[in-house]
Amino acid sequence: MIARITGRLEEITTSSVLIDTGDGLWYEVLIPVSDIDRLSAKLGSDIILHTIHHIEGDPSRGQVIPRLIGFLSEADREFFKAFTKVKGIGARKALRALARPAAEIAAAIENKDDKMLVSLPEIGKRTAEQIIAELHGKLAKFAGDLSAGASAKSQLPEPALEAISALVQLGEKHTDASALVERVLAVAPELQSAEEIIQQVYKLKAGNV
């Protein structure tokens, strides 16, 4: 099982990226539509993707192709696993359907917002109803504040969003993680990476900021 891949982002298409991991190894990794713009900004830089090792094809006929599917956070990967448990939604369909951030889609499911779901590629009204029927009440941890109708903190820079996601994975509640990151950036707006922000968050919690 390949759970994570690190390397230089060399190419990006409408459905996948090509990563140079060194020693002559280049990996094609399928990605959700929603990550294309975010990853385009990182072209030529080193990135980390949290991956799923997926097998396409029909094993009974010996026609199988191993694929890697990659996500910018562990939370996005776990949401994808939940999303693809819905009857009729395979990996490829899910990747095309996820044209909005996972948190927004999770919030729509928790809020039973079938209109938002129908606006996604590949998702018709019947499929939207099926998604809500199978996943409603199970995705609050992915939706965070959005499930209560709050607006997304879209004005936060990318490193801040990555820091919030990482803090949630480390056990913080989404609301607490967001508040901590905002407090850190209020006093140290010069921070440029998620790692630096997280370090300052823990200093803040320890009373050293």
Buried (B, 14 or more C-beta within 10 A) or exposed (E): EEEEBEBBBEEBEEBBBBBBEEEEEEBBBBBBBBBBEBBEEBEEEEBBBBBBEBEEEEEEEEEEEEBBBBBBBBBBBBBBEBBBEBEEBEBBBBBBBBBBBBBBBBBBBBBEBBEBBBEBEBBEEEBBBBBBEBBEEEBBBBBBBBBEEEEBBEEBBEBBBBBBBBBBBEEBEBEBBBEBBEBBBEEBEEBEEBEBBBBBBBEBEEEEE
